[in-house]
Amino acid sequence: MKILISQPNHEGNLEQLQTELALDYDFDTVLFPEGYITDKDNVVRACALANKYKKMIITGYRDNNKDRALIINQHGEIILERAKSPMNVRLYTPSAVEVNGSKIGYLLCVELLQGLLGLEEYDTSLTYIAHPIGVGMFSEEQFNEWISEAKRIAVKYNTMILGTSHADGSYRNCGISIPIAYCIDRVGEPVFISKNDLRTRIINLKTKEYGFIARIFV
């Protein structure tokens, strides 16, 4: 199982998604940030792209200015879709989906802070957890906090967790953003932690080996 992890700019036309899906590399899934898909019309377009290139898309989309979870399988079918969980309640379900014999957990951005308890119904049966993030971290403290929490979740559920943010934008337009992408293995050890490094990566979850693809858009 090989996953392409992208840190695109915000955009409204899915150009970066299509470019990455069309790459002549060996991967079966792409992980894009929270809110990369801007509306329901682009969800339909993303489904068509997934089917065209036979790749699964894990991301999030915006609907009436609200963030929603989204996973589209390689046939262009939506297999996970739900609202983002408010911080004062338990993690919404579904937060996992079975695909081709694998079970994928899903945490949407700040839901990371609910994941330690929110995924308990799945015990240790998850193949990996995907974590689309909206924008980069607003401080070094937040960066370290989120990486630490991802490590705790990986250990508790004995699985890998992978996350990525957009390259641009900032939390509530505060003007400070540290783009982040990461992969933590099942014992809580980093496979990679990316800070202000916008290169696309393709990772083999079985071997933990990964490589870089030069950023096409600036």
C-alpha positions in Angstrom: 0.0 0.0 0.0 1.5 3.3 -1.2 0.2 6.7 -0.4 1.0 10.1 -2.0 1.0 12.8 0.6 0.5 16.3 -0.8 0.7 19.8 0.6 -1.1 21.9 -2.1 -2.0 25.5 -2.1 -5.7 26.4 -1.6 -7.4 26.5 -5.0 -10.8 26.2 -6.5 -10.2 24.1 -9.6 -8.6 20.9 -8.4 -5.6 21.4 -10.7 -3.0 20.2 -8.2 -5.1 17.2 -7.3 -5.4 16.2 -11.0 -1.7 16.8 -11.6 -0.7 14.5 -8.7 -3.2 11.8 -9.6 -1.7 11.8 -13.1 1.9 11.3 -12.0 3.6 8.3 -13.4 4.5 6.8 -10.0 3.4 3.7 -8.2 0.8 4.7 -5.6 -2.8 3.8 -4.9 -4.0 6.6 -2.6 -3.6 10.3 -2.3 -3.9 12.2 1.0 -4.8 15.9 0.7 -5.6 18.5 3.4 -8.9 19.4 5.1 -11.0 21.7 2.9 -8.9 21.3 -0.2 -12.2 20.6 -2.1 -14.1 23.8 -2.0 -17.7 22.8 -2.7 -20.1 20.0 -3.7 -19.5 20.6 -7.4 -15.8 19.9 -6.9 -16.7 16.8 -4.9 -18.4 15.5 -8.1 -15.3 16.4 -10.1 -13.0 14.7 -7.6 -15.1 11.5 -7.8 -14.6 11.5 -11.6 -10.8 12.0 -11.2 -10.6 9.2 -8.7 -12.4 6.9 -11.2 -10.3 8.1 -14.1 -7.0 7.5 -12.5 -8.1 4.6 -10.3 -6.8 6.2 -7.1 -8.4 6.6 -3.7 -8.7 10.2 -2.5 -8.6 11.0 1.3 -9.3 14.7 2.0 -12.0 17.0 3.2 -14.4 19.5 1.6 -16.3 22.7 2.4 -20.1 22.8 2.4 -21.8 26.1 3.4 -18.5 27.2 5.0 -18.4 24.1 7.1 -15.7 21.4 6.9 -16.7 17.8 6.2 -14.8 14.5 6.0 -14.4 12.8 2.6 -12.9 9.6 1.3 -13.5 8.6 -2.4 -12.5 5.1 -3.5 -10.7 4.2 -6.7 -14.0 3.7 -8.5 -15.1 7.3 -7.8 -17.6 6.3 -5.1 -17.9 8.2 -1.8 -17.2 5.7 1.0 -16.9 8.1 4.0 -18.6 11.4 4.4 -19.7 13.2 7.5 -19.6 16.5 9.4 -16.6 17.6 11.4 -17.0 16.8 15.1 -17.4 19.8 17.5 -14.7 19.8 20.2 -17.1 19.4 23.1 -18.6 16.1 21.9 -17.3 12.6 21.1 -15.8 12.0 17.7 -18.5 11.6 15.1 -19.0 8.4 13.2 -18.1 6.9 10.9 -14.5 7.5 11.6 -13.2 4.4 9.8 -14.0 2.6 6.6 -13.0 -0.7 5.1 -11.4 -0.7 1.6 -10.1 -3.7 -0.2 -9.5 -5.6 3.1 -7.9 -2.7 4.9 -9.6 -0.5 7.6 -8.7 3.2 7.4 -9.2 5.5 10.4 -10.0 9.1 9.8 -9.5 12.3 11.9 -10.3 15.7 10.4 -7.8 18.4 11.5 -8.4 19.3 15.2 -10.3 16.0 15.6 -6.7 14.7 16.3 -7.3 15.9 19.9 -10.4 13.7 20.1 -8.8 10.6 18.5 -7.3 9.1 21.6 -10.7 8.1 22.9 -12.9 8.6 19.8 -11.5 5.7 17.9 -11.8 3.1 20.7 -14.6 1.2 19.0 -12.0 0.2 16.3 -9.5 -1.1 18.9 -6.3 -2.2 17.1 -7.9 -3.2 13.8 -7.0 -0.1 11.9 -4.5 -0.5 9.0 -3.7 3.2 9.3 -5.2 6.5 10.3 -5.4 9.5 7.9 -5.3 13.0 9.2 -6.2 15.8 6.8 -5.2 19.2 8.3 -6.6 22.5 7.1 -3.6 24.9 7.4 -0.2 24.9 9.0 0.5 25.2 12.7 0.2 28.6 14.2 3.2 28.1 16.6 6.1 25.8 17.4 4.1 24.7 20.5 1.1 23.6 18.5 3.4 21.8 16.0 5.0 19.8 18.9 1.6 19.2 20.6 0.0 17.7 17.5 3.0 15.5 16.7 3.0 14.3 20.4 -0.7 13.5 20.2 -0.3 11.7 16.9 2.4 9.5 18.5 0.1 8.7 21.4 -2.7 7.7 19.0 -0.4 5.5 16.9 0.8 3.6 20.0 -2.7 3.2 21.5 -4.2 1.8 18.3 -1.0 0.0 17.2 -1.2 1.6 13.7 0.4 4.2 11.5 -1.0 7.7 11.3 -0.3 10.1 8.5 -1.2 13.8 8.2 -0.8 16.8 5.9 -1.8 20.5 5.7 -2.0 23.1 2.9 1.1 24.9 1.9 -0.6 28.3 2.3 -3.1 30.0 4.6 -3.1 30.4 8.4 -5.4 29.7 11.3 -8.1 32.3 11.4 -5.8 34.4 9.1 -3.4 35.0 11.9 -0.6 35.3 9.4 1.6 32.6 11.0 1.7 29.2 9.5 4.1 26.2 9.7 3.1 23.8 7.0 3.1 20.2 8.3 3.1 16.7 7.0 4.1 13.6 9.0 4.0 9.8 9.3 4.3 8.1 12.7 4.6 4.3 12.9 2.7 1.9 15.1 5.2 2.2 18.0 5.1 6.0 18.0 8.4 6.5 16.1 8.5 9.1 13.3 8.9 7.8 9.8 9.1 11.4 8.8 8.1 14.8 10.2 8.0 17.7 7.7 8.1 21.3 8.8 8.1 24.0 6.1 9.0 21.4 3.5 6.4 21.4 0.8 7.7 18.4 -1.3 5.2 15.7 -2.1 6.0 12.3 -0.7 5.1 8.8 -1.6 5.4 6.3 1.2 5.2 2.6 1.2 3.3 1.7 4.4 4.7 -1.8 4.5 8.4 -0.9 4.3 8.2 2.6 5.6 10.3 3.8 2.7 9.4 7.1 1.1 10.6 9.3 -1.7 10.1 12.9 -2.8 8.5 14.5 -5.8 9.5 18.0 -6.7 6.8 20.6 -6.0 5.1 21.5 -9.3 3.2 24.5 -8.1 4.6 27.5 -6.1 
